[in-house]
Amino acid sequence: MTHLAAILSVLAADNNPLHILEHALRHVLYWLGPKSAGGTIGLPWAWSIVALTVIVRMILVPLTIRQIHSMQALQRHAPEMKAIQQKYKHDKQKQNEELMKFYRENKINPAASCLPMVAQFPVFIALYYVLRSFAKNPPTGDLSWLHFIPSIAAHTTTHWGGFVLLVVYVASQMASSYYMSASADKTQRTLLMVMPVVFVFVIARFPTGLVLYWVTTNLWTVGQGLITRRLIPKTASPFSSPFSRPKSDGDGDGRGAKAKPEPPKPRTPAKATAPQQPRVKRKKKARR
């Protein structure tokens, strides 16, 4: 309750949204953190970041549902949108106008697929400032994680465990991008799969706790994608392989159903017959 009162007092005292979020995250971490530092739950600091990530993703579930619905709508109307792009491919302005008109008529919001990531960005920045203050003034309690990362407030590359965490980050980010780019074309999906490898050189200079936060949210996205694929029926996408489309009663091109050809009957081998002997004509004897 004391931490909740502190969060409310911070919200009332400061008008800077990022500063408000930073103080709110700090109080949530202290609420989740070790009891030696005044925490209520009693988790180590590293696991407090994991728990904080889960709380943030649970709060963003409504935006995630909108993201899923938006991706489904884009997949469902992808053939019509591609037809518009082909029709006005030489007039980009007209193409954009027609696409926006199509979005309004079908109530599609293309930006909805980016809402969870955009909403997490301020949390990412605020957590960076919190961990930076941890590095300057280490709190009471253990800052290590799984005995191979000495401090979540230190840079990721200061210890060999940080390099292991970076490898896990790249793998989890690529898996997360695979599920988030279901409605993208081949070029966009390739770009999303390559970006984690390029971005790893930037994130390596961040505190280890930030990488741990991002790995946790990537694993949440992967689990969310697996559950979504099981619960929600798949929709055909024009960017998928033609061999992966579901089979229908028709001929595959939407021109109506046709009778399936009967498989050819197996040929039975002909019975072997004995070779016929040539007939020899006998001369009749004359009667006496």
Secondary structure, DSSP 8 states (H G I E B T S, - for coil): -HHHHHHHHHHHH---HHHHHHHHHHHHHHHHS-GGGT-SS---HHHHHHHHHHHHHHHTHHHHHHHHHHHHHHHHTHHHHHHHHHHTTT-HHHHHHHHHHHHHHHT--GGGGGHHHHHHHHHHHHHHHHHHHHHHS--SS---BTTTBS-TTSBGGGSHHHHHHHHHHHHHHHHHHHHHTTTS-HHHHHHHHHHHHHHHHHHTTSBHHHHHHHHHHHHHHHHHHHHHHHHS-----TTS-GGGS---SB-SSSS-B-------------------------------
